[in-house]
Amino acid sequence: MLKDDPAICIENYTGQNVEKVGIFYTKPLLLQHRRHFSKEAFEVTPMEPEVVIFLPFWWISKHPPQGVWESREIRFNSPGCQETCTQYAQKEFSLTWDEKVA
């Protein structure tokens, strides 16, 4: 974790400041769902014991999932994700070429 200095203000859904949050954030994390990739840094905050991660509204707006309400299959097929989020894997893919031919 990295420290915000100064801490940033984080509000709850009623617009009130939440105490003891906005102090730490993560290094950029690579999130992958099948062929959809996203690399983002996130604020660290206490969560309910059964919650591991909570994707903020800004992330959902940037990567709108399809199929969430119709089925159990989540897809990231928006034009923006098709253009940018699938290309990320290609930029980060390392390939070692072995010129030895048997």
N, C-alpha and C positions, 0 to 999 in steps of 0.2 A: 504494500500500500504506500501511496505517496500522500504528503500532507498539503492541504490547501492553506496558503498563508497570504492573506487572512482567510478564515473560514467563509464559505459562501452561505447565503441564506436559502434555506429550503422550506417551502410551505406545504402544509397538508392540504387536503381537498377542500377545506373551508377557508383557506387563505391565511391561516395562522402559522407563525414561525414554529418550526420543530426544533426543540433544544437538543444539543449534543449531536447534531448531524451537520454535514457539509464541511467536516474537518478533514476527511480522508477520501481519496479516490484511487482507482486502480490504474495500473499501466494499461495501455490498449490491449483488450482481450479479443481473440479471434472467436467469433460465434459462427457455428456452421449448422445448417439444417439441410441435409442432402447436398445439393449443388449451390445452395445460397450461402454466401459468406459475408460477414460484416465484422469490421475491426473498429472497436469503440472503447473509450475510457468511460467508466461509470463511477458515480458517487457511491460511497460505502455508508450504509446505515443499518441500525438494528432491524431485524425482521422477526416475524413470528417463527417459532421453532420449526414448523414444517415447510417454510418457504426458503428456497435456496437462492433464487434470483427473481427479481421483479423488473421486467422490462418497462422503462418509463414511456409515457405517452409520446414524447418526441421521437423515440426509436420506432414505435408502432406506426407513427405518421410517416416516417422516412421509409419504412419497410412494411407496407400494409399486407398482412397475410390474407389469403383467400381460402375459402373452404372451412373456416373455423366453426361456423354455425351450422353448415349443411352436413358435415360429416366429421369423422375423426382425423381426416387427412388435411394437414396444414400445408399450403403451398405459398411460395413467394413468387408470383407470376406477374407482378406489376411491371409496366414498361421500364420504370426506373430501376427496379431490381434486375430485370433481364439485361439491361445495359451495363450496369456497374457492379452488381454484387456477384455475378458469376465470373466476371473477368478477373476479380481479385485473386481467385485461385490460380489462374494462369500466370499472373505476375509473380506469385510467390512459389511456384512449383520449381523445384530444383531437379536438374537432370544431369546425370553423369554419363558421358559417352565413352564406351569402351571400344577402341579401334581394333582390338585383337579379334581376328576372324579365325575360327577353327577350320 
